[in-house]
């Protein structure tokens, strides 16, 4: 995967969020709340640290903790993303 690709736009990431929601590893509104995490990352990278209130920072931290916990639950449950055939195809020039 190209590191410059915004992973949250990939179909595999959306598939992962759907999996996490269907198994109640995250709340049903998690995709919307994940957008807050992305927004906070962007604000912290591109603006002053004072742009994020302590309450908002706590919300973002809680979202991140929920996501990490859900990923661990998915791993334990045996989650595996759909195979990506583009990387499995032989390289015809090498």
Beta strands, then each sheet from edge to edge (+ up, - down):
end
